[in-house]
Amino acid sequence: MTGVIKAARSLELRPLRLRDARPLFALVDANRARLRHWLPWPDANRSVQDSRAYILRVRAQARAGMALPFGLWWKGELVGVAGFVWLDPANHSGGIGYWLAREAEGHGLMTAAVAALARHGFRALRLNRVEIRAGVRNRRSRAIPERLGFRHEGTLRQAERLVGRYVDHAVYGLLVGEWRAR
Ligand SMILES: CC(C)(COP(=O)(O)OP(=O)(O)OC[C@H]1O[C@@H](n2cnc3c(N)ncnc32)[C@H](O)[C@@H]1OP(=O)(O)O)[C@@H](O)C(=O)NCCC(=O)NCCS
């Protein structure tokens, strides 16, 4: 299984472990109102037990080579989650997803984490394509692939249902050749 990825000074991506369930749930609970605005799962995550179940599920996906989730640790504190939410080994593709606690926003942490994930995807996982999808109105999320040189490839209409509304997704892609040439 993949080990720790150092994304920047004081910033590490660590594979999620069962013992992270308690701090992870505390983080979700404290950020629930803003996360549910852009992500589909916070309403279903209501207890430490739910976070344990999530960690077990994504660790199983990671063992099967279908996903690669990490806790994002900044100065020794868990501040969010980032990783490959899906991997498609047959097509050498993967999709990155992420979220961050409010207190950790505005420091460039997720941009550094996603850069490290893309590097890991292209080098260690030998991916050809890395994809990121973000709500078209999710300015902070869209800024991350834009900062990192991903190409905006188009819009998926009404791709996700969030808090009672359909949300269009902006799709960003980066190919290994573009990443090497950057
Ligand atoms: C999406 C999300 C992770 C973005 O967080 P973020 O803190 O804006 O992103 P980064 O950590 O990359 O930081 C970028 C910010 O830090 C600033 N910054 C400071 N130093 C920086 C550096 N060295 N490099 C890049 N940005 C830096 C940038 O200017 C930017 O702030 P601004 O938007 O006020 O200009 C966060 O808003 C979030 O979790 N939202 C809710 C969940 C969500 O939407 N997830 C994504 C679903 S697709």
The ligand as an SDF file (V2000), in Angstrom:
LIG
                    3D

 48 50  0  0  0  0  0  0  0  0999 V2000
  -12.1960   23.5450   -2.3800 C   0  0  0  0  0  0  0  0  0  0  0  0
  -11.2680   23.8770   -1.1940 C   0  0  0  0  0  0  0  0  0  0  0  0
  -10.4270   22.6480   -0.8410 C   0  0  0  0  0  0  0  0  0  0  0  0
  -10.3400   25.0320   -1.6160 C   0  0  0  0  0  0  0  0  0  0  0  0
   -9.6070   25.4540   -0.4920 O   0  0  0  0  0  0  0  0  0  0  0  0
   -8.5640   26.6880   -0.6460 P   0  0  0  0  0  0  0  0  0  0  0  0
   -7.9580   26.9210    0.6670 O   0  0  0  0  0  0  0  0  0  0  0  0
   -9.2340   27.7920   -1.3790 O   0  0  0  0  0  0  0  0  0  0  0  0
   -7.4700   26.0740   -1.6450 O   0  0  0  0  0  0  0  0  0  0  0  0
   -5.9040   26.0490   -1.3690 P   0  0  0  0  0  0  0  0  0  0  0  0
   -5.6410   25.3260   -0.1010 O   0  0  0  0  0  0  0  0  0  0  0  0
   -5.2630   25.5600   -2.5900 O   0  0  0  0  0  0  0  0  0  0  0  0
   -5.5760   27.5800   -1.1100 O   0  0  0  0  0  0  0  0  0  0  0  0
   -5.7850   28.5690   -2.1020 C   0  0  0  0  0  0  0  0  0  0  0  0
   -5.9550   29.8900   -1.3960 C   0  0  0  0  0  0  0  0  0  0  0  0
   -4.7860   30.1470   -0.6230 O   0  0  0  0  0  0  0  0  0  0  0  0
   -4.1000   31.2900   -1.1690 C   0  0  0  0  0  0  0  0  0  0  0  0
   -2.6730   30.9410   -1.1530 N   0  0  0  0  0  0  0  0  0  0  0  0
   -1.8040   31.3280   -0.1960 C   0  0  0  0  0  0  0  0  0  0  0  0
   -0.6010   30.8050   -0.4430 N   0  0  0  0  0  0  0  0  0  0  0  0
   -0.7100   30.0540   -1.5660 C   0  0  0  0  0  0  0  0  0  0  0  0
    0.2000   29.2620   -2.3210 C   0  0  0  0  0  0  0  0  0  0  0  0
    1.4770   29.1220   -1.9660 N   0  0  0  0  0  0  0  0  0  0  0  0
   -0.2450   28.5850   -3.4150 N   0  0  0  0  0  0  0  0  0  0  0  0
   -1.5320   28.7070   -3.7900 C   0  0  0  0  0  0  0  0  0  0  0  0
   -2.4440   29.4560   -3.1160 N   0  0  0  0  0  0  0  0  0  0  0  0
   -2.0330   30.1160   -2.0130 C   0  0  0  0  0  0  0  0  0  0  0  0
   -4.6930   31.4930   -2.5460 C   0  0  0  0  0  0  0  0  0  0  0  0
   -4.6160   32.8500   -2.9230 O   0  0  0  0  0  0  0  0  0  0  0  0
   -6.1150   31.0520   -2.3210 C   0  0  0  0  0  0  0  0  0  0  0  0
   -6.8410   31.9930   -1.5940 O   0  0  0  0  0  0  0  0  0  0  0  0
   -7.9300   32.9770   -2.3110 P   0  0  0  0  0  0  0  0  0  0  0  0
   -8.9790   32.0800   -2.9350 O   0  0  0  0  0  0  0  0  0  0  0  0
   -8.4580   33.7660   -1.1750 O   0  0  0  0  0  0  0  0  0  0  0  0
   -7.1610   33.7180   -3.3420 O   0  0  0  0  0  0  0  0  0  0  0  0
  -12.1040   24.3480    0.0410 C   0  0  0  0  0  0  0  0  0  0  0  0
  -12.7150   25.5720   -0.2500 O   0  0  0  0  0  0  0  0  0  0  0  0
  -13.1870   23.3290    0.4300 C   0  0  0  0  0  0  0  0  0  0  0  0
  -12.8910   22.3270    1.0760 O   0  0  0  0  0  0  0  0  0  0  0  0
  -14.4490   23.6240    0.0550 N   0  0  0  0  0  0  0  0  0  0  0  0
  -15.5970   22.7900    0.4660 C   0  0  0  0  0  0  0  0  0  0  0  0
  -15.5560   21.3910   -0.1490 C   0  0  0  0  0  0  0  0  0  0  0  0
  -15.3830   21.4220   -1.6370 C   0  0  0  0  0  0  0  0  0  0  0  0
  -15.9030   22.2830   -2.3190 O   0  0  0  0  0  0  0  0  0  0  0  0
  -14.6360   20.4280   -2.1650 N   0  0  0  0  0  0  0  0  0  0  0  0
  -14.3950   20.3160   -3.5920 C   0  0  0  0  0  0  0  0  0  0  0  0
  -15.5370   19.6720   -4.2690 C   0  0  0  0  0  0  0  0  0  0  0  0
  -15.2340   19.6030   -6.0370 S   0  0  0  0  0  0  0  0  0  0  0  0
  1  2  1  0
  2  3  1  0
  2  4  1  0
  2 36  1  0
  4  5  1  0
  5  6  1  0
  6  7  2  0
  6  8  1  0
  6  9  1  0
  9 10  1  0
 10 11  2  0
 10 12  1  0
 10 13  1  0
 13 14  1  0
 14 15  1  0
 15 16  1  0
 15 30  1  0
 16 17  1  0
 17 18  1  0
 17 28  1  0
 18 19  1  0
 18 27  1  0
 19 20  2  0
 20 21  1  0
 21 22  1  0
 21 27  2  0
 22 23  1  0
 22 24  2  0
 24 25  1  0
 25 26  2  0
 26 27  1  0
 28 29  1  0
 28 30  1  0
 30 31  1  0
 31 32  1  0
 32 33  2  0
 32 34  1  0
 32 35  1  0
 36 37  1  0
 36 38  1  0
 38 39  2  0
 38 40  1  0
 40 41  1  0
 41 42  1  0
 42 43  1  0
 43 44  2  0
 43 45  1  0
 45 46  1  0
 46 47  1  0
 47 48  1  0
M  END
$$$$
